[in-house]
Amino acid sequence: MFVLDERLEADSLPVGTREGCLVRLFRDARYPWLLVIPSMGQFREWWELTADQRAQVDRVLVDGARVLSGMPDVQKINLASLGNLVPQLHWHVVGRRAGDPAWPGPVWGHSTPRPYEPGQQAALIAHLVGELNLNPSR
């Protein structure tokens, strides 16, 4: 049975699901930032997924990176799965721009996140649902 870690839930907004993964938008408007979380079970480590599950996750990660790389001024995609603070298996897909607040260092813990404006948030989520062919979150 899958249960989303409460910190991941608090730090992100639901976007949709696809191929056994939750896709969520990190609550920081300074960076186009997705979380991809395998929801086909409770996992802590990448190697716990079957080969088929890893392939499913990989397709979602590739498409997420492709979509974020097409956003204005995105020059680099950072992909990471750390799990030191939140052990539930998840990936960060972050669009980076030279001169963004954390550039060239990592985004984690850099400074206070900036919330999305309601209209901006809704438009971005709708864009992501369409571009990533997601089943929208309810």
C-alpha positions in Angstrom: 0.0 0.0 0.0 1.3 3.4 -1.0 1.3 6.4 1.4 2.9 9.7 0.4 5.5 11.0 2.9 4.0 14.0 4.7 7.0 16.2 4.0 6.8 15.5 0.3 3.1 16.3 0.4 3.7 19.5 2.4 6.5 20.7 0.1 4.7 20.1 -3.2 1.5 20.3 -5.1 -0.3 17.5 -6.9 0.0 17.5 -10.7 -1.0 14.0 -11.8 -0.1 10.4 -12.2 1.3 8.2 -14.9 2.8 4.8 -15.2 2.7 4.1 -11.4 4.2 7.5 -10.5 3.0 10.6 -8.8 4.2 13.8 -10.4 4.1 16.8 -8.1 5.2 20.5 -8.4 7.6 21.7 -5.8 6.3 24.8 -4.0 9.0 27.2 -5.2 8.3 29.5 -8.1 11.9 30.4 -8.5 12.6 27.0 -10.2 10.6 24.8 -12.5 10.8 21.8 -10.2 9.0 18.4 -10.3 9.0 15.5 -7.9 8.5 12.1 -9.3 7.5 9.5 -6.8 6.9 5.8 -7.6 3.5 5.0 -6.2 3.4 1.3 -7.0 4.6 0.5 -3.5 6.6 1.8 -0.6 10.2 2.1 -1.6 13.3 3.6 -0.1 15.9 2.7 -2.7 16.0 2.7 -6.5 17.2 -0.9 -6.6 14.1 -2.1 -4.8 12.1 -1.4 -8.0 11.7 -4.2 -10.5 13.3 -3.7 -14.0 9.8 -2.9 -15.4 9.1 -0.4 -12.6 12.5 1.3 -13.2 11.6 1.6 -16.9 8.2 3.2 -16.0 9.9 5.7 -13.7 12.6 6.4 -16.3 10.0 7.3 -18.9 8.3 9.8 -16.6 11.7 11.3 -15.6 12.8 11.6 -19.2 9.5 13.3 -20.2 9.6 15.6 -17.1 13.2 16.7 -18.0 12.2 17.2 -21.6 9.2 19.4 -20.7 11.1 21.5 -18.1 14.0 22.0 -20.5 11.6 23.6 -23.0 10.6 26.2 -20.4 11.8 29.8 -20.9 15.5 30.3 -20.0 16.0 26.8 -18.6 19.6 25.9 -19.5 20.3 22.8 -17.4 18.2 20.0 -15.8 19.3 18.7 -12.5 18.1 15.2 -11.6 18.6 13.9 -8.1 17.3 11.3 -5.7 18.9 12.0 -2.3 16.5 10.6 0.4 18.7 11.8 3.4 15.8 13.8 4.9 12.9 12.1 3.3 13.7 8.4 2.9 10.7 7.6 0.6 12.0 7.1 -2.9 11.6 10.1 -5.0 13.4 12.1 -7.7 13.8 15.9 -8.1 13.7 17.2 -11.7 14.8 20.8 -11.5 15.2 23.3 -14.3 18.1 25.6 -13.7 19.0 29.0 -15.1 22.4 30.8 -14.9 21.8 33.5 -12.3 18.9 31.7 -10.5 19.1 32.3 -6.7 21.1 29.2 -6.0 23.3 29.2 -9.2 25.6 27.4 -9.6 25.1 25.5 -6.3 22.4 23.1 -5.3 18.8 24.4 -4.7 18.2 22.4 -1.5 18.1 24.6 1.5 19.5 27.6 -0.4 16.9 30.1 0.8 13.2 30.6 1.5 11.0 29.2 -1.3 8.8 31.7 -3.1 5.2 30.6 -3.5 3.5 30.5 -6.9 0.8 33.1 -7.7 -2.5 31.3 -7.9 -3.0 31.9 -11.7 0.6 31.0 -12.5 0.4 27.8 -10.5 -2.9 26.7 -12.2 -1.5 27.5 -15.6 1.8 25.6 -15.0 0.0 22.6 -13.6 -2.4 22.5 -16.6 0.6 22.8 -19.0 2.4 19.9 -17.2 -0.7 17.7 -17.2 -1.0 18.1 -21.0 2.7 17.9 -21.9 3.4 14.9 -19.7 0.1 13.1 -20.6 -0.8 12.8 -16.9 -4.0 11.7 -15.3 -4.8 14.9 -13.4 -4.8 14.9 -9.6 -8.1 15.5 -8.0 
